[in-house]
Amino acid sequence: MSRPLIYGEVPPGLVEIPAGSLQISPLVPGSPILDGLAPETYAGLLMRAPANTLERRHEIGLALRALKPGAPVIVLAAKDKGGTRLAKELTGFGLCVSDTPKRHHRICEGTRPDHVVGLDEALAEGGMRHHAGLGFFSQPGLFSWDRVDAGTSALLSVLPTDLAGKVGDFGCGYGLLSKAVLKSPNVKSVTGYDIDRRALAAAHLTITDPRFATVWTDVAAHGAGQSDFDVIVMNPPFHRAGVEDQGLGIAMIEAAANALMRGGCLWLTANRHLPYEAVLQKRFSTGQLIVESDGFKVYRAQK
């Protein structure tokens, strides 16, 4: 008997979660690869849809492709994060849907049609692509997916070109910092950590250096699982599910302190308003503000 699918963390009390659901979100480490699921196989879908329009249509399209015709579909999103557009988008895929408001969300219900309309277009628009002029692969929904963000640029402008030893890249995204670090011949290895499987897939397309490896994990929650890095670089996120969460960056700094060997260095870029100085002072023997520009600060801290 085929299982129903669930995508993302559904807020409690909005809808009933089907028993035996298979989690398919790329933000849940260990979940199966959505675009690798067998077509027309699964018994239903409950999805908390992403906020980015191209990403949302791409992920809905992949999930619909995996469902049996006639399978029940429930897709929900906060009103200010794409919820008001859900019914129109699902109708565009060929579904007949009901649209129910509940607790600042929109909940759309329908069934998977025999033929999913516009599937190829949605998958192409939201899929992986190469940004030749910028030198990386990415896809909609990843952080700063179509540009180099100002924080990363600030760190790249001062990051030493002669780093050496074993390097970690916490929250590596599609690999810009790792790619820069690997320009040094003295670097033995770079391990990128990220909670988003798609970011790691993009990083492996961006970087072909055999010294590069990745780990799919929530490093803020679970750490790196090792404590022998010579250097860690990071541009930590400070939003969770679209809401600012300063504790996320603090947890990643704590994880970096635990993962560095004594004398190892953390290179950190952060938005100017984020209060990371206290945790840097607590967990590192020395710390230095290297540069402040375009609303960002870059720190070097030594364990």
Sequence and secondary structure as in RCSB ss.txt:
>XXXX:A:sequence
MSRPLIYGEVPPGLVEIPAGSLQISPLVPGSPILDGLAPETYAGLLMRAPANTLERRHEIGLALRALKPGAPVIV
LAAKDKGGTRLAKELTGFGLCVSDTPKRHHRICEGTRPDHVVGLDEALAEGGMRHHAGLGFFSQPGLFSWDRVDA
GTSALLSVLPTDLAGKVGDFGCGYGLLSKAVLKSPNVKSVTGYDIDRRALAAAHLTITDPRFATVWTDVAAHGAG
QSDFDVIVMNPPFHRAGVEDQGLGIAMIEAAANALMRGGCLWLTANRHLPYEAVLQKRFSTGQLIVESDGFKVYR
AQK
>XXXX:A:secstr
   EEEES   TTSS   TT EE  TTSTT   GGGS TT BSEEEEE  SSHHHHHHHHHHHHHHB TT EEEE
EEEGGGTGGGHHHHHHHTT   EEEEETTEEEEEEE  SS TTHHHHHHHHS EEETTTTEEE TTSTTTTS  H
HHHHHHHHS TT  EEEEEET TTSHHHHHHTTSTTEEEEEEEES HHHHHHHHHH   TTEEEEES HHHH  S
   EEEEEE    EETTEE HHHHHHHHHHHHHHEEEEEEEEEEEETT   HHHHHHH SEEEEEEEETTEEEEE
EE 
